[in-house]
Amino acid sequence: MEYRMGRLHLPAVDEMTPDQRKVYDEVVSGRRGRLVGPLRAVIHSPELATRWSRLGEFLRYSTLLPAKLNELAIIVVGRHWNSQLEFYIHAEAAKVAGLGADCIEAIRIGRAPFLVDDAEREVYDYARLLVQTGTVPDDVHEAIVERWGSRGAVELTGVIGYYTMVSMTLNAHGIPLPDGAAAPLPSLQDGPTRLPAAMQPAGETRRD
């Protein structure tokens, strides 16, 4: 898979310093299997990249929450920050994990998804409110704790915070989509693209 250039030089393997190559080898031998996304930029700081990679691998693959719910939270974050590459990668991952195509599409176009599954609705609302307001109401927090315990609430919050950092890194450094891939989200030139602050909670929107 080939990638276009971003704002930073994204070093090829044969250009990497020994410290960068150490990070690269650890990443490609792990769950990811390849160096993609923000790590292509962060590798300019090998120590940061090492810590980043290990944290990200845990938050993507090893939290208490099922993959479907983790990926739901991630695409809400990517959509809020209009991070094209994050949404591109994780919309597909969410689909593979079992999240409904209608839900993914609703989030992509900035509408509240119709969710009949309580666990999905709780994670969606938690992620939506946290990125929009920087906090969550007591009842939204309690719903996550009741279903997943304190560990689940802490890990879900970590996922949302980590992928906010990912989104900002991808956006700031212009990390590009793979060659031939179409941007999944509306262009910033088309007007506001983040999830509307007044969006209704999931489940209160009905199908047309």
Long-range contacts (C-beta under 8 A, 24 or more apart in sequence): 1-178, 1-179, 2-178, 2-179, 3-40, 3-176, 3-177, 3-178, 3-179, 4-176, 4-177, 4-179, 5-176, 6-40, 6-41, 6-173, 6-174, 6-175, 6-176, 7-172, 7-173, 7-174, 8-41, 8-44, 8-173, 8-174, 10-40, 10-41, 10-175, 11-43, 16-43, 17-46, 19-46, 19-47, 20-44, 20-46, 20-49, 22-46, 22-50, 23-49, 23-50, 23-53, 26-50, 26-53, 27-53, 30-57, 31-57, 31-60, 31-61, 32-57, 36-89, 37-85, 37-86, 37-89, 37-166, 37-170, 37-175, 38-165, 38-166, 38-169, 38-170, 38-173, 38-175, 40-175, 41-169, 41-173, 41-175, 42-169, 55-162, 56-162, 56-166, 59-155, 59-158, 59-159, 59-162, 59-163, 60-159, 63-152, 63-155, 63-156, 63-158, 63-159, 64-148, 64-149, 64-151, 64-152, 64-155, 65-123, 65-148, 65-152, 65-155, 65-156, 65-159, 66-97, 67-93, 67-97, 67-98, 68-94, 68-97, 68-98, 68-99, 68-120, 69-119, 69-120, 69-123, 69-156, 70-97, 70-159, 71-97, 71-99, 72-99, 72-103, 72-120, 72-123, 72-124, 72-127, 73-123, 73-124, 73-126, 73-127, 73-156, 73-159, 73-160, 73-163, 74-159, 74-163, 75-104, 75-107, 75-108, 76-107, 76-124, 76-127, 76-128, 76-131, 76-160, 76-195, 77-127, 77-131, 77-160, 77-163, 77-164, 77-166, 77-167, 78-163, 78-167, 79-107, 79-108, 79-110, 79-185, 79-194, 79-195, 80-128, 80-131, 80-132, 80-167, 80-194, 80-195, 81-131, 81-164, 81-167, 81-168, 81-171, 81-194, 82-171, 82-185, 82-186, 82-188, 82-193, 82-194, 83-166, 83-167, 83-170, 83-171, 83-185, 84-170, 84-177, 84-183, 84-184, 84-185, 85-170, 85-175, 85-176, 85-177, 86-163, 86-166, 86-167, 86-170, 87-184, 87-185, 88-177, 88-181, 88-183, 88-184, 91-184, 102-207, 106-205, 107-195, 108-184, 108-185, 109-186, 110-186, 110-193, 110-194, 110-195, 110-196, 110-199, 111-199, 111-205, 112-199, 112-200, 112-201, 112-202, 112-204, 112-205, 113-202, 113-205, 114-202, 114-203, 114-205, 114-206, 114-207, 115-202, 115-203, 116-203, 118-147, 119-147, 120-202, 121-201, 121-202, 121-203, 122-147, 123-156, 124-202, 125-201, 125-202, 126-156, 126-160, 127-156, 127-160, 128-195, 128-199, 128-201, 128-202, 130-157, 130-160, 131-160, 131-164, 131-195, 132-195, 132-197, 133-197
